């Protein structure tokens, strides 16, 4: 594997077989490559397979088929080599011992990483300072706010000086200010050359911090691109905004092949959305024939890409 690839996923499938129930395919032939130093977003609704992929990459779950490499090491056959290289940050309170203090939590994880006593004390102090929790170091975690817990989660994920971080919906439940501070920390970690795989169904998060985004739904990767250029992958989804259109014309446009919706907007204009190649030209021809002169076309935002390709299941904006 080239040295510049931190994560390589090749044809991963994961099938769960619950007792007395039909098998459930959580991941279906997923392939993905993440270069060293990239913040990569895995964007999809709840149940899309995001957490399952993270569990496989972090050696918690075995794949049914395929293979995955982290920093060149196979997650199945070289788990002992992979684990010191990774850190995992989950949303919510999973992985924190709330009756212990922040310092005690980090010291415990340092011991699990088999750091020496001096190393544990040094890294604990450094990480508490980094995430802004030095003044709360000896306070019980059960008294922390959601944002403080997430910062402690991040510190815990870095206790072993991880080169690859898996952040599984890390800002879930955070207020906007705490989420913004957390995203800044993610940027700082990237500046140090760390690789980050961030799972989310938050559109703002994906667009703000990710270099590239993979859309995943029902266990399949639908597309992988930069947030900005992802919209161009489905340029067939376009918006056409018009003004002063008679009702008869609107009724006619609704029947045009490839038109997915014709809806009024708050400013009094009408938005026509198309979802097939060639449909835009047909709509424009109808508008010209009807004498409509105020016409504006535009490509979809990342949010609209998500809705068109996946639907509104689990969408957060």
DOMITOR-277527 format. One record per atom (N, C-alpha, C): x, y, z; residue in one letter; atom name. Coordinates in steps of 0.2 Angstrom, whole numbers. Layout:
REC  east north    up keti drenkol
REC     X     Y     Z    A      CA
...
***
This chain:
REC  east north    up keti drenkol
REC     4    -6     0    X       N
REC     0     0     0    X      CA
REC     4     6     0    X       C
REC     3    11    -4    X       N
REC     7    17    -4    X      CA
REC     7    21     3    X       C
REC    12    24     4    X       N
REC    13    27    11    X      CA
REC     8    32    12    X       C
REC     6    35     7    X       N
REC     2    41     8    X      CA
REC    -6    40     9    X       C
REC    -7    33     9    X       N
REC   -14    31    11    X      CA
REC   -15    29    18    X       C
REC   -19    32    22    X       N
REC   -20    30    29    X      CA
REC   -25    25    30    X       C
REC   -30    25    26    X       N
REC   -35    20    26    X      CA
REC   -37    18    19    X       C
REC   -37    11    19    X       N
REC   -39     8    13    X      CA
REC   -45     3    14    X       C
REC   -50     3    11    X       N
REC   -56    -2    12    X      CA
REC   -57    -5     5    X       C
REC   -57   -11     5    X       N
REC   -58   -15    -2    X      CA
REC   -64   -20    -1    X       C
REC   -69   -18    -4    X       N
REC   -75   -23    -5    X      CA
REC   -77   -26     2    X       C
REC   -78   -21     7    X       N
REC   -80   -24    13    X      CA
REC   -88   -25    13    X       C
REC   -90   -31    16    X       N
REC   -97   -33    17    X      CA
REC   -97   -35    24    X       C
REC  -103   -33    27    X       N
REC  -104   -35    34    X      CA
REC  -112   -37    34    X       C
REC  -113   -43    36    X       N
REC  -120   -46    36    X      CA
REC  -121   -48    43    X       C
REC  -126   -46    46    X       N
REC  -128   -48    53    X      CA
REC  -134   -53    52    X       C
REC  -133   -58    56    X       N
REC  -138   -64    56    X      CA
REC  -142   -64    63    X       C
REC  -147   -60    64    X       N
REC  -150   -61    71    X      CA
REC  -154   -68    71    X       C
REC  -155   -70    77    X       N
REC  -159   -76    78    X      CA
REC  -166   -76    75    X       C
REC  -168   -81    72    X       N
REC  -175   -82    69    X      CA
REC  -177   -76    65    X       C
REC  -172   -72    62    X       N
REC  -174   -67    58    X      CA
REC  -169   -67    51    X       C
REC  -172   -63    46    X       N
REC  -168   -63    40    X      CA
REC  -161   -60    41    X       C
REC  -156   -62    37    X       N
REC  -149   -58    38    X      CA
REC  -150   -51    36    X       C
REC  -146   -47    39    X       N
REC  -146   -39    37    X      CA
REC  -139   -37    35    X       C
REC  -139   -34    29    X       N
REC  -133   -32    26    X      CA
REC  -132   -25    28    X       C
REC  -127   -24    33    X       N
REC  -125   -17    35    X      CA
REC  -121   -13    30    X       C
REC  -116   -17    27    X       N
REC  -111   -14    22    X      CA
REC  -111   -19    16    X       C
REC  -111   -16    11    X       N
REC  -112   -20     4    X      CA
REC  -107   -18    -1    X       C
REC  -101   -21    -1    X       N
REC   -96   -20    -6    X      CA
REC   -93   -13    -5    X       C
REC   -91   -11     1    X       N
REC   -89    -4     2    X      CA
REC   -81    -4     0    X       C
REC   -79     1    -4    X       N
REC   -72     2    -5    X      CA
REC   -71    10    -4    X       C
REC   -65    11    -1    X       N
REC   -64    18     1    X      CA
REC   -57    19     2    X       C
REC   -54    25     0    X       N
REC   -47    26     1    X      CA
REC   -46    33     4    X       C
REC   -43    34    10    X       N
REC   -42    40    13    X      CA
REC   -34    42    14    X       C
REC   -32    47    11    X       N
REC   -25    49    11    X      CA
REC   -23    51    18    X       C
REC   -16    51    19    X       N
REC   -14    53    26    X      CA
REC   -15    61    26    X       C
REC   -18    63    32    X       N
REC   -19    70    33    X      CA
REC   -26    73    31    X       C
REC   -30    68    28    X       N
REC   -36    71    26    X      CA
REC   -42    70    31    X       C
REC   -46    75    31    X       N
REC   -52    74    35    X      CA
REC   -58    72    31    X       C
REC   -60    66    32    X       N
REC   -65    63    27    X      CA
REC   -71    62    30    X       C
REC   -77    64    27    X       N
REC   -83    64    30    X      CA
REC   -87    58    27    X       C
REC   -90    54    32    X       N
REC   -95    48    30    X      CA
REC  -102    51    31    X       C
REC  -105    53    26    X       N
REC  -112    56    27    X      CA
REC  -117    52    25    X       C
REC  -122    51    30    X       N
REC  -128    47    28    X      CA
REC  -133    47    34    X       C
REC  -139    44    33    X       N
REC  -144    44    38    X      CA
REC  -142    39    43    X       C
REC  -146    39    49    X       N
REC  -146    34    54    X      CA
REC  -147    27    50    X       C
REC  -143    22    52    X       N
REC  -144    15    49    X      CA
REC  -140    14    43    X       C
REC  -137    19    40    X       N
REC  -134    19    34    X      CA
REC  -128    14    33    X       C
REC  -124    13    39    X       N
REC  -119     8    39    X      CA
REC  -112    12    42    X       C
REC  -113    18    44    X       N
REC  -107    22    46    X      CA
REC  -103    19    52    X       C
REC  -107    18    57    X       N
REC  -104    16    63    X      CA
REC  -101     9    62    X       C
REC  -105     5    58    X       N
REC  -102    -2    57    X      CA
REC   -95    -2    53    X       C
REC   -94     3    49    X       N
REC   -88     3    45    X      CA
REC   -83     6    50    X       C
REC   -84    10    55    X       N
REC   -79    13    60    X      CA
REC   -77     7    64    X       C
REC   -82     3    66    X       N
REC   -81    -3    71    X      CA
REC   -76    -8    67    X       C
REC   -77    -9    61    X       N
REC   -72   -13    57    X      CA
REC   -65   -10    57    X       C
REC   -65    -4    55    X       N
REC   -58    -1    55    X      CA
REC   -55     0    61    X       C
REC   -59     0    67    X       N
REC   -55     0    73    X      CA
REC   -55    -6    77    X       C
REC   -55   -12    73    X       N
REC   -54   -19    75    X      CA
REC   -59   -21    80    X       C
REC   -65   -18    81    X       N
REC   -70   -20    85    X      CA
REC   -74   -25    82    X       C
REC   -75   -25    76    X       N
REC   -80   -29    72    X      CA
REC   -76   -32    66    X       C
REC   -78   -39    65    X       N
REC   -75   -42    59    X      CA
REC   -79   -41    53    X       C
REC   -76   -40    47    X       N
REC   -80   -40    41    X      CA
REC   -82   -47    39    X       C
REC   -88   -47    35    X       N
REC   -90   -54    33    X      CA
REC   -86   -55    26    X       C
REC   -84   -50    22    X       N
REC   -80   -51    16    X      CA
REC   -76   -45    16    X       C
REC   -71   -45    11    X       N
REC   -66   -40    10    X      CA
REC   -61   -38    15    X       C
REC   -57   -33    14    X       N
REC   -52   -32    19    X      CA
REC   -51   -24    20    X       C
REC   -48   -22    25    X       N
REC   -47   -15    27    X      CA
REC   -40   -14    30    X       C
REC   -37    -9    28    X       N
REC   -30    -8    30    X      CA
REC   -30    -1    34    X       C
REC   -26     0    39    X       N
REC   -25     6    42    X      CA
REC   -18     7    43    X       C
REC   -15    12    40    X       N
REC    -8    13    40    X      CA
REC    -4     7    37    X       C
REC    -7     4    32    X       N
REC    -4    -2    29    X      CA
REC    -5    -9    33    X       C
REC    -8    -8    39    X       N
REC    -9   -15    43    X      CA
REC   -16   -17    42    X       C
REC   -17   -24    41    X       N
REC   -24   -27    40    X      CA
REC   -27   -27    47    X       C
REC   -33   -24    47    X       N
REC   -37   -24    53    X      CA
REC   -39   -30    56    X       C
REC   -39   -36    52    X       N
REC   -41   -42    55    X      CA
REC   -35   -46    57    X       C
REC   -29   -46    53    X       N
REC   -24   -51    54    X      CA
REC   -18   -47    58    X       C
REC   -19   -40    58    X       N
REC   -13   -36    62    X      CA
REC   -16   -32    67    X       C
REC   -21   -34    71    X       N
REC   -25   -30    75    X      CA
REC   -20   -27    80    X       C
REC   -15   -30    83    X       N
REC   -10   -27    88    X      CA
REC    -6   -22    85    X       C
REC    -5   -22    78    X       N
REC    -1   -16    75    X      CA
REC    -6   -10    74    X       C
REC   -12   -12    73    X       N
REC   -17    -6    71    X      CA
REC   -19    -2    77    X       C
REC   -21    -6    83    X       N
REC   -24    -2    89    X      CA
REC   -19     3    92    X       C
REC   -13     3    92    X       N
REC    -9     9    94    X      CA
REC    -9    15    90    X       C
REC   -11    14    84    X       N
REC   -11    19    79    X      CA
REC   -18    23    78    X       C
REC   -23    21    82    X       N
REC   -30    24    81    X      CA
REC   -32    26    87    X       C
REC   -37    31    86    X       N
REC   -41    34    92    X      CA
REC   -48    34    90    X       C
REC   -53    33    95    X       N
REC   -60    33    93    X      CA
REC   -63    37    98    X       C
REC   -68    42    95    X       N
REC   -72    46    98    X      CA
REC   -79    45    96    X       C
REC   -83    43   101    X       N
REC   -90    42   100    X      CA
REC   -94    48   102    X       C
REC  -100    49    99    X       N
REC  -104    54   102    X      CA
REC  -108    52   108    X       C
REC  -110    56   112    X       N
REC  -114    54   119    X      CA
REC  -109    53   124    X       C
REC  -111    49   129    X       N
REC  -106    47   134    X      CA
REC  -103    40   134    X       C
REC  -103    37   129    X       N
REC  -100    30   128    X      CA
REC   -93    31   129    X       C
REC   -90    27   133    X       N
REC   -82    27   134    X      CA
REC   -80    31   139    X       C
REC   -84    35   143    X       N
REC   -82    39   149    X      CA
REC   -85    36   155    X       C
REC   -81    36   160    X       N
REC   -83    34   167    X      CA
REC   -85    40   171    X       C
REC   -92    41   171    X       N
REC   -94    48   174    X      CA
REC   -93    49   181    X       C
REC   -92    44   185    X       N
REC   -91    45   192    X      CA
REC   -83    46   193    X       C
REC   -79    46   188    X       N
REC   -72    48   189    X      CA
REC   -71    55   187    X       C
REC   -66    58   188    X       N
REC   -64    64   186    X      CA
REC   -61    64   179    X       C
REC   -61    70   176    X       N
REC   -58    70   169    X      CA
REC   -50    67   169    X       C
REC   -47    69   174    X       N
REC   -40    67   175    X      CA
REC   -39    59   176    X       C
REC   -44    57   180    X       N
REC   -44    49   181    X      CA
REC   -46    46   175    X       C
REC   -51    48   171    X       N
REC   -52    45   165    X      CA
REC   -46    44   160    X       C
REC   -43    50   159    X       N
REC   -37    50   155    X      CA
REC   -31    45   157    X       C
REC   -30    45   164    X       N
REC   -25    41   167    X      CA
REC   -27    34   166    X       C
REC   -33    32   166    X       N
REC   -35    25   165    X      CA
REC   -34    23   158    X       C
REC   -36    27   153    X       N
REC   -34    26   146    X      CA
REC   -27    25   145    X       C
REC   -23    30   148    X       N
REC   -16    29   147    X      CA
REC   -13    23   149    X       C
REC   -16    20   155    X       N
REC   -14    14   157    X      CA
REC   -15     8   152    X       C
REC   -21     9   149    X       N
REC   -23     4   144    X      CA
REC   -19     4   138    X       C
REC   -16    10   136    X       N
REC   -11    10   131    X      CA
REC    -4     8   133    X       C
REC    -4     6   140    X       N
REC     3     4   142    X      CA
REC     8     9   142    X       C
REC     6    15   144    X       N
REC    11    21   144    X      CA
REC    14    20   151    X       C
REC    20    23   152    X       N
REC    23    23   158    X      CA
REC    20    28   163    X       C
REC    21    28   169    X       N
REC    18    33   174    X      CA
REC    20    40   172    X       C
REC    26    42   171    X       N
REC    28    49   169    X      CA
REC    24    51   162    X       C
REC    24    46   158    X       N
REC    21    48   151    X      CA
REC    13    49   152    X       C
REC    10    45   157    X       N
REC     3    46   158    X      CA
REC     2    53   161    X       C
REC     6    55   166    X       N
REC     5    61   169    X      CA
REC     6    67   164    X       C
REC    11    66   160    X       N
REC    13    72   155    X      CA
REC     8    72   150    X       C
REC     5    67   147    X       N
REC     0    67   142    X      CA
REC    -7    69   144    X       C
REC    -8    67   150    X       N
REC   -15    69   154    X      CA
REC   -15    77   154    X       C
REC    -9    80   157    X       N
REC    -9    87   158    X      CA
REC    -9    91   152    X       C
REC    -6    88   147    X       N
REC    -5    91   140    X      CA
REC   -12    91   137    X       C
REC   -15    86   137    X       N
REC   -22    85   133    X      CA
REC   -27    89   137    X       C
REC   -27    89   143    X       N
REC   -32    93   147    X      CA
REC   -32   100   145    X       C
REC   -26   102   145    X       N
REC   -24   109   143    X      CA
REC   -27   111   136    X       C
REC   -25   106   131    X       N
REC   -27   107   124    X      CA
REC   -34   107   123    X       C
REC   -38   103   127    X       N
REC   -46   104   126    X      CA
REC   -49   108   131    X       C
REC   -45   112   134    X       N
REC   -48   117   138    X      CA
REC   -51   115   145    X       C
REC   -49   109   148    X       N
REC   -52   107   154    X      CA
REC   -47   106   160    X       C
REC   -42   110   159    X       N
REC   -37   110   165    X      CA
REC   -40   112   171    X       C
REC   -45   117   171    X       N
REC   -48   120   177    X      CA
REC   -53   115   180    X       C
REC   -55   110   176    X       N
REC   -60   105   178    X      CA
REC   -57    98   178    X       C
REC   -51    98   179    X       N
REC   -47    91   178    X      CA
REC   -49    87   184    X       C
REC   -51    89   190    X       N
REC   -52    85   195    X      CA
REC   -60    85   197    X       C
REC   -64    87   192    X       N
REC   -71    87   193    X      CA
REC   -74    81   190    X       C
REC   -79    78   194    X       N
REC   -82    72   191    X      CA
REC   -85    73   184    X       C
REC   -85    69   180    X       N
REC   -87    69   173    X      CA
REC   -95    70   173    X       C
REC   -98    67   177    X       N
REC  -106    67   178    X      CA
REC  -108    74   178    X       C
REC  -104    79   180    X       N
REC  -106    86   181    X      CA
REC  -104    90   175    X       C
REC  -101    87   170    X       N
REC   -99    90   164    X      CA
REC  -105    92   159    X       C
REC  -105    97   155    X       N
REC  -109    98   150    X      CA
REC  -108    94   144    X       C
REC  -112    93   139    X       N
REC  -111    89   134    X      CA
REC  -105    91   130    X       C
REC  -104    97   129    X       N
REC   -98   100   125    X      CA
REC   -92    98   129    X       C
REC   -92    98   136    X       N
REC   -86    97   140    X      CA
REC   -84    89   139    X       C
REC   -90    85   139    X       N
REC   -89    78   138    X      CA
REC   -86    76   132    X       C
REC   -88    80   126    X       N
REC   -85    78   120    X      CA
REC   -78    80   119    X       C
REC   -76    86   122    X       N
REC   -69    88   122    X      CA
REC   -65    83   126    X       C
REC   -68    80   132    X       N
REC   -64    75   135    X      CA
REC   -64    68   131    X       C
REC   -69    67   127    X       N
REC   -69    61   123    X      CA
REC   -63    62   118    X       C
REC   -62    68   115    X       N
REC   -57    69   110    X      CA
REC   -50    68   114    X       C
REC   -49    71   120    X       N
REC   -43    70   123    X      CA
REC   -41    62   124    X       C
REC   -47    59   126    X       N
REC   -46    51   127    X      CA
REC   -44    48   121    X       C
REC   -47    50   115    X       N
REC   -45    47   109    X      CA
REC   -37    49   107    X       C
REC   -35    54   110    X       N
REC   -28    56   108    X      CA
REC   -23    53   113    X       C
REC   -25    50   118    X       N
REC   -21    48   124    X      CA
REC   -15    44   121    X       C
REC   -16    40   116    X       N
REC   -11    35   113    X      CA
REC    -7    39   108    X       C
REC    -8    45   107    X       N
REC    -5    49   101    X      CA
REC    -7    46    94    X       C
REC   -14    45    93    X       N
REC   -16    41    87    X      CA
REC   -14    45    81    X       C
REC   -13    42    76    X       N
REC   -11    45    69    X      CA
REC   -18    45    65    X       C
REC   -22    40    67    X       N
REC   -29    40    63    X      CA
REC   -34    40    68    X       C
REC   -39    45    68    X       N
REC   -44    46    72    X      CA
REC   -51    45    69    X       C
REC   -55    41    72    X       N
REC   -62    39    70    X      CA
REC   -67    43    75    X       C
REC   -70    48    72    X       N
REC   -75    52    76    X      CA
REC   -82    50    73    X       C
REC   -85    47    78    X       N
REC   -92    44    76    X      CA
REC   -97    49    79    X       C
REC  -100    53    74    X       N
REC  -105    58    76    X      CA
REC  -103    62    82    X       C
REC   -97    65    82    X       N
REC   -95    68    89    X      CA
REC   -98    74    91    X       C
REC  -102    77    87    X       N
REC  -105    83    90    X      CA
REC  -113    82    91    X       C
REC  -115    76    91    X       N
REC  -122    75    93    X      CA
REC  -124    78    99    X       C
REC  -129    82    99    X       N
REC  -132    84   105    X      CA
REC  -128    91   108    X       C
REC  -123    93   104    X       N
REC  -120    99   106    X      CA
REC  -123   105   105    X       C
REC  -123   111   108    X       N
REC  -125   117   106    X      CA
REC  -121   120   101    X       C
REC  -123   125    97    X       N
REC  -119   127    91    X      CA
REC  -112   130    93    X       C
REC  -111   133    99    X       N
REC  -105   136   101    X      CA
REC  -100   130   102    X       C
REC  -102   125   106    X       N
REC   -98   119   108    X      CA
REC   -96   115   102    X       C
REC  -101   115    97    X       N
REC   -99   111    91    X      CA
REC   -94   115    87    X       C
REC   -95   121    86    X       N
REC   -90   125    83    X      CA
REC   -83   125    86    X       C
REC   -82   125    92    X       N
REC   -76   124    96    X      CA
REC   -73   117    94    X       C
REC   -77   112    94    X       N
REC   -75   105    93    X      CA
REC   -72   105    86    X       C
REC   -76   108    81    X       N
REC   -73   108    74    X      CA
REC   -67   111    73    X       C
REC   -65   116    77    X       N
REC   -59   120    77    X      CA
REC   -53   115    79    X       C
REC   -55   111    85    X       N
REC   -50   106    87    X      CA
REC   -48   101    82    X       C
REC   -53    99    78    X       N
REC   -52    94    72    X      CA
REC   -48    97    67    X       C
REC   -49   104    66    X       N
REC   -44   107    61    X      CA
REC   -37   107    64    X       C
REC   -36   109    70    X       N
REC   -29   109    73    X      CA
REC   -26   102    73    X       C
REC   -30    97    74    X       N
REC   -27    90    73    X      CA
REC   -25    88    66    X       C
REC   -29    91    61    X       N
REC   -27    89    54    X      CA
REC   -20    93    53    X       C
REC   -20    99    55    X       N
REC   -13   103    54    X      CA
REC    -7    99    57    X       C
REC    -8    94    61    X       N
REC    -3    90    64    X      CA
REC    -1    84    60    X       C
REC    -5    84    54    X       N
REC    -4    78    50    X      CA
REC    -8    72    52    X       C
REC   -13    72    56    X       N
REC   -17    67    58    X      CA
REC   -22    66    53    X       C
REC   -25    59    52    X       N
REC   -30    58    47    X      CA
REC   -36    57    51    X       C
REC   -42    59    49    X       N
REC   -48    59    53    X      CA
REC   -54    57    48    X       C
REC   -57    51    50    X       N
REC   -63    49    47    X      CA
REC   -69    51    52    X       C
REC   -73    55    49    X       N
REC   -79    58    53    X      CA
REC   -85    56    51    X       C
REC   -89    52    55    X       N
REC   -96    50    52    X      CA
REC  -101    56    55    X       C
REC  -106    57    51    X       N
REC  -111    62    53    X      CA
REC  -117    62    48    X       C
REC  -122    65    51    X       N
REC  -128    66    46    X      CA
REC  -129    74    47    X       C
REC  -124    78    49    X       N
REC  -125    85    50    X      CA
REC  -122    88    43    X       C
REC  -126    92    39    X       N
REC  -124    95    33    X      CA
REC  -118   100    35    X       C
REC  -119   104    40    X       N
REC  -115   110    41    X      CA
REC  -108   107    43    X       C
REC  -108   101    47    X       N
REC  -102    98    49    X      CA
REC   -98    96    43    X       C
REC  -101    92    39    X       N
REC   -98    89    33    X      CA
REC   -95    95    28    X       C
REC   -99   100    27    X       N
REC   -96   105    23    X      CA
REC   -91   110    26    X       C
REC   -91   110    33    X       N
REC   -86   115    36    X      CA
REC   -79   111    37    X       C
REC   -79   105    39    X       N
REC   -72   102    41    X      CA
REC   -70    97    36    X       C
REC   -73    95    32    X       N
REC   -71    89    28    X      CA
REC   -68    91    21    X       C
REC   -62    88    20    X       N
REC   -59    89    13    X      CA
REC   -63    85     8    X       C
REC   -65    79     9    X       N
REC   -69    75     5    X      CA
REC   -75    72     9    X       C
REC   -80    70     5    X       N
REC   -86    67     8    X      CA
REC   -88    61     4    X       C
REC   -90    56     8    X       N
REC   -93    50     5    X      CA
REC  -100    49     7    X       C
REC  -105    49     2    X       N
REC  -112    48     4    X      CA
REC  -113    41     4    X       C
REC  -116    39    10    X       N
REC  -117    31    11    X      CA
REC  -125    31    13    X       C
REC  -128    26    10    X       N
REC  -135    24    11    X      CA
REC  -136    17    10    X       C
REC  -139    14    15    X       N
REC  -141     6    15    X      CA
REC  -134     2    14    X       C
REC  -129     4    17    X       N
REC  -123     0    16    X      CA
REC  -119     1    10    X       C
REC  -121     6     6    X       N
REC  -117     7    -1    X      CA
REC  -114    14    -1    X       C
REC  -108    15    -4    X       N
REC  -106    21    -5    X      CA
REC  -109    24   -12    X       C
REC  -112    29   -12    X       N
REC  -115    32   -17    X      CA
REC  -111    37   -21    X       C
REC  -107    40   -18    X       N
REC  -102    45   -21    X      CA
REC   -97    47   -16    X       C
REC   -91    49   -19    X       N
REC   -85    52   -15    X      CA
REC   -82    58   -18    X       C
REC   -83    64   -15    X       N
REC   -80    70   -19    X      CA
REC   -79    75   -13    X       C
REC   -77    81   -15    X       N
REC   -76    86   -11    X      CA
REC   -83    89   -10    X       C
REC   -85    92    -4    X       N
REC   -91    95    -3    X      CA
REC   -93   100    -9    X       C
REC   -89   104   -11    X       N
REC   -91   109   -16    X      CA
REC   -92   105   -23    X       C
REC   -88   100   -25    X       N
REC   -89    97   -31    X      CA
REC   -94    92   -31    X       C
REC   -96    90   -25    X       N
REC  -101    84   -25    X      CA
REC  -107    86   -29    X       C
REC  -109    92   -29    X       N
REC  -115    94   -32    X      CA
REC  -115    93   -40    X       C
REC  -109    94   -43    X       N
REC  -108    93   -50    X      CA
REC  -109    86   -52    X       C
REC  -108    81   -47    X       N
REC  -108    74   -49    X      CA
REC  -116    72   -51    X       C
REC  -120    76   -48    X       N
REC  -127    75   -50    X      CA
REC  -130    81   -53    X       C
REC  -127    84   -58    X       N
REC  -129    90   -61    X      CA
REC  -136    89   -64    X       C
REC  -138    83   -65    X       N
REC  -145    82   -68    X      CA
REC  -150    85   -63    X       C
REC  -148    86   -56    X       N
REC  -153    89   -52    X      CA
REC  -151    96   -52    X       C
REC  -156   100   -55    X       N
REC  -155   107   -55    X      CA
REC  -161   111   -53    X       C
REC  -160   117   -51    X       N
REC  -166   121   -49    X      CA
REC  -167   127   -54    X       C
REC  -173   128   -56    X       N
REC  -175   133   -60    X      CA
REC  -180   138   -57    X       C
REC  -178   144   -56    X       N
REC  -182   149   -52    X      CA
REC  -185   154   -57    X       C
REC  -192   155   -57    X       N
REC  -195   159   -62    X      CA
REC  -200   164   -58    X       C
REC  -202   169   -62    X       N
REC  -207   174   -59    X      CA
REC  -212   175   -64    X       C
REC  -218   177   -61    X       N
REC  -224   179   -65    X      CA
REC  -226   173   -70    X       C
REC  -227   167   -67    X       N
REC  -229   162   -72    X      CA
REC  -236   160   -70    X       C
REC  -240   160   -76    X       N
REC  -247   158   -75    X      CA
REC  -248   151   -72    X       C
REC  -254   150   -69    X       N
REC  -255   143   -66    X      CA
REC  -256   138   -72    X       C
REC  -258   140   -77    X       N
REC  -259   135   -83    X      CA
REC  -252   132   -85    X       C
REC  -247   137   -85    X       N
REC  -240   135   -87    X      CA
REC  -237   130   -81    X       C
REC  -238   132   -75    X       N
REC  -236   128   -70    X      CA
REC  -239   121   -70    X       C
REC  -245   120   -71    X       N
REC  -248   114   -72    X      CA
REC  -245   110   -78    X       C
REC  -243   113   -83    X       N
REC  -240   110   -89    X      CA
REC  -233   108   -87    X       C
REC  -229   112   -83    X       N
REC  -222   110   -81    X      CA
REC  -222   104   -77    X       C
REC  -227   103   -73    X       N
REC  -227    97   -68    X      CA
REC  -228    91   -72    X       C
REC  -230    91   -78    X       N
REC  -231    85   -83    X      CA
REC  -225    84   -87    X       C
REC  -220    88   -87    X       N
REC  -214    87   -91    X      CA
REC  -210    81   -88    X       C
REC  -207    77   -92    X       N
REC  -203    71   -89    X      CA
REC  -197    74   -86    X       C
REC  -195    71   -80    X       N
REC  -189    73   -77    X      CA
REC  -190    79   -72    X       C
REC  -196    82   -71    X       N
REC  -198    87   -67    X      CA
REC  -200    84   -60    X       C
REC  -196    85   -55    X       N
REC  -198    82   -48    X      CA
REC  -203    86   -44    X       C
REC  -202    93   -45    X       N
REC  -207    97   -41    X      CA
REC  -207   104   -44    X       C
REC  -213   107   -43    X       N
REC  -214   114   -45    X      CA
REC  -218   117   -39    X       C
REC  -214   122   -35    X       N
REC  -216   124   -29    X      CA
REC  -215   132   -28    X       C
REC  -220   135   -25    X       N
REC  -219   142   -23    X      CA
REC  -214   143   -18    X       C
REC  -210   149   -18    X       N
REC  -205   151   -13    X      CA
REC  -208   157    -9    X       C
REC  -204   158    -4    X       N
REC  -206   163     1    X      CA
REC  -206   170    -2    X       C
REC  -202   171    -7    X       N
REC  -201   178   -11    X      CA
REC  -206   179   -16    X       C
REC  -211   174   -17    X       N
REC  -216   174   -23    X      CA
REC  -214   171   -29    X       C
REC  -208   169   -30    X       N
REC  -205   165   -36    X      CA
REC  -208   158   -36    X       C
REC  -206   155   -41    X       N
REC  -208   148   -42    X      CA
REC  -202   144   -43    X       C
REC  -201   138   -39    X       N
REC  -195   134   -40    X      CA
REC  -197   128   -44    X       C
REC  -193   126   -49    X       N
REC  -194   120   -53    X      CA
REC  -188   116   -52    X       C
REC  -189   110   -49    X       N
REC  -183   105   -48    X      CA
REC  -183    99   -53    X       C
REC  -178    98   -56    X       N
REC  -177    92   -61    X      CA
REC  -173    87   -59    X       C
REC  -174    81   -60    X       N
REC  -169    76   -58    X      CA
REC  -167    71   -64    X       C
REC  -167    73   -70    X       N
REC  -165    69   -76    X      CA
REC  -161    73   -81    X       C
REC  -156    70   -84    X       N
REC  -153    73   -89    X      CA
REC  -157    75   -95    X       C
REC  -157    81   -97    X       N
REC  -161    84  -103    X      CA
REC  -167    87  -100    X       C
REC  -169    86   -94    X       N
REC  -175    89   -92    X      CA
REC  -175    97   -92    X       C
REC  -169    99   -90    X       N
REC  -168   107   -89    X      CA
REC  -170   110   -96    X       C
REC  -167   107  -101    X       N
REC  -168   110  -108    X      CA
REC  -176   110  -110    X       C
REC  -179   105  -108    X       N
REC  -186   104  -110    X      CA
REC  -190   110  -106    X       C
REC  -188   111  -100    X       N
REC  -192   116   -96    X      CA
REC  -191   123   -98    X       C
REC  -184   124  -100    X       N
REC  -183   131  -103    X      CA
REC  -186   132  -109    X       C
REC  -187   127  -113    X       N
REC  -191   128  -120    X      CA
REC  -198   130  -118    X       C
REC  -201   127  -114    X       N
REC  -208   128  -112    X      CA
REC  -208   135  -109    X       C
REC  -203   138  -105    X       N
REC  -203   144  -102    X      CA
REC  -203   150  -108    X       C
REC  -198   148  -113    X       N
REC  -197   153  -118    X      CA
REC  -203   154  -122    X       C
REC  -206   148  -124    X       N
REC  -212   148  -128    X      CA
REC  -218   152  -124    X       C
REC  -218   152  -118    X       N
REC  -223   155  -114    X      CA
REC  -221   162  -113    X       C
REC  -216   165  -115    X       N
REC  -214   172  -114    X      CA
REC  -211   173  -107    X       C
REC  -209   169  -103    X       N
REC  -206   170   -97    X      CA
REC  -199   172   -98    X       C
REC  -197   178   -95    X       N
REC  -191   181   -96    X      CA
REC  -186   181   -90    X       C
REC  -190   181   -84    X       N
REC  -186   180   -77    X      CA
REC  -184   173   -76    X       C
REC  -179   171   -77    X       N
REC  -177   164   -76    X      CA
REC  -170   163   -73    X       C
REC  -169   159   -68    X       N
REC  -162   158   -65    X      CA
REC  -161   151   -64    X       C
REC  -156   148   -66    X       N
REC  -154   141   -65    X      CA
REC  -148   141   -60    X       C
REC  -148   135   -56    X       N
REC  -142   134   -52    X      CA
REC  -142   127   -50    X       C
REC  -135   125   -48    X       N
REC  -134   118   -46    X      CA
REC  -136   118   -38    X       C
REC  -137   112   -36    X       N
REC  -139   111   -29    X      CA
REC  -133   112   -24    X       C
REC  -135   113   -18    X       N
REC  -130   113   -13    X      CA
REC  -129   106   -10    X       C
REC  -124   105    -6    X       N
REC  -123    99    -3    X      CA
REC  -129    96     0    X       C
REC  -133   100     4    X       N
REC  -139    98     7    X      CA
REC  -144    95     2    X       C
REC  -145    99    -4    X       N
REC  -149    96    -9    X      CA
REC  -147    90   -12    X       C
REC  -140    89   -13    X       N
REC  -138    83   -15    X      CA
REC  -140    77   -11    X       C
REC  -139    78    -5    X       N
REC  -140    73     1    X      CA
REC  -148    71     0    X       C
REC  -152    76     0    X       N
REC  -159    75     0    X      CA
REC  -161    71    -7    X       C
REC  -158    73   -12    X       N
REC  -160    70   -19    X      CA
REC  -158    63   -19    X       C
REC  -152    62   -17    X       N
REC  -149    55   -17    X      CA
REC  -151    50   -12    X       C
REC  -152    53    -6    X       N
REC  -153    48     0    X      CA
REC  -161    49     2    X       C
REC  -163    55     2    X       N
REC  -170    57     5    X      CA
REC  -169    60    11    X       C
REC  -174    62    15    X       N
REC  -174    66    21    X      CA
REC  -173    62    27    X       C
REC  -172    55    26    X       N
REC  -171    51    32    X      CA
REC  -165    53    36    X       C
REC  -166    56    42    X       N
REC  -160    58    47    X      CA
REC  -157    64    45    X       C
REC  -159    68    40    X       N
REC  -156    74    38    X      CA
REC  -156    79    44    X       C
REC  -150    82    45    X       N
REC  -149    88    50    X      CA
REC  -146    93    46    X       C
REC  -148    99    47    X       N
REC  -146   105    44    X      CA
REC  -144   111    49    X       C
***
